[in-house]
């Protein structure tokens, strides 16, 4: 630290930000709105930003397509499980599980 003070450099530790030391930042127009080079540079930066956003949207679109395919597969699998459970229940009980008829009473258990 002393070495820097010999050079006349001020170093502050702690990353403190006092409002009295640093007044609120205010945007000031550089007055370059008529400068073609400035406008071209600004347009290039905006185009680069928009390209990044479009690339991100393309990636998101691919993720949605993948997710949609997986949801369709899961829906088909769950439906098949339900049908198989229904068939198993029918085989175990000897009747259609959707039937509205009363359940038969068990006999011969005495």
NORNOR-V407265 format. One record per backbone hydrogen bond with DSSP energy under -1.0 kcal/mol. CO is the residue of the C=O (numbers start at 1). NH is the residue of the N-H. If there is no record, write none. Layout:
# NORNOR-V407265
co: [CO:CO]
nh: [NH:NH]
This chain:
# NORNOR-V407265
co: [1:2:3:4:18:32:35:36:37:38:39:40:41:42:43:44:45:46:47:48:49:50:51:52:53:54:55:56:57:58:59:60:61:62:63:64:65:66:67:68:69:70:71:72:73:74:75:76:77:78:79:80:81:82:83:84:85:86:87:88:89:90:96]
nh: [5:6:7:9:22:35:39:40:41:42:43:44:45:46:47:48:49:50:51:52:53:54:55:56:57:58:59:60:61:62:63:64:65:66:67:68:69:70:71:72:73:74:75:76:77:78:79:80:81:82:83:84:85:86:87:88:89:90:91:92:93:94:99]
